[in-house]
């Protein structure tokens, strides 16, 4: 895959490995209309669009992120529409085949950054899990597919809320920093109005001692991103 250039603020929220692991989890399935929720600098949607024939829309509550995403799409020669809007209130005229997202999932009882750009991107008071899933249900097609990542410790909240909004959990993958630590992140595939059973796939362990594991290194190489400063 060609290298993806991603311009980001020097002193704002910057993408991390969570999004790259989600990108790998999504794989080559997406087609049709794709919505990237909380698109930030556009990384997730642009990676998926680089690898697949899709029609990309990105949405973010911060107009600056929309501006940066548009810039990154242009730099990489990828077509995409980007919207500055609060996803919790969003209702599209079209329904999407796939919704993909690395939504904000830190609780506000964690020491919150005073940087507004970072705070909006990381903390769930800007988009709660229930608001996120309710809007996904509202904007996805029947039989549409949702991919997102979230804090693994909140799996007990995620599963009943998916059921509440008729989003059936169909695939689950846990991410571990090291093999002797608890899971930090969970990757989720859910399908609207599906009756499929859930596949729990092999986990990813990011570090082998103090070095990136072979699996993690393969994901970073596949993503092939380079970060530059947006001015």
Secondary structure, 3 states (H helix, E strand, C coil): CCCEEEEECCCCCCCCHHHHHHHHHHCCCCCEEEEEECCCCCHHHHHHHHHCCEEEEEEECCHHHHHHHHHHHHHCCCCCEEEECCHHHCCCCCCEEEEEECCCCECCCCCCCCCHHHHHHHEHHHCCHHHHHHHHHHHEEEEEEEEEEEEHHHHHHHHHHHHHCCEEEEEEEEEECCCCCCEEEEEEEEEECCCCCCEECCCEECEECCEECHHHHHHHHHHCEEEEECC
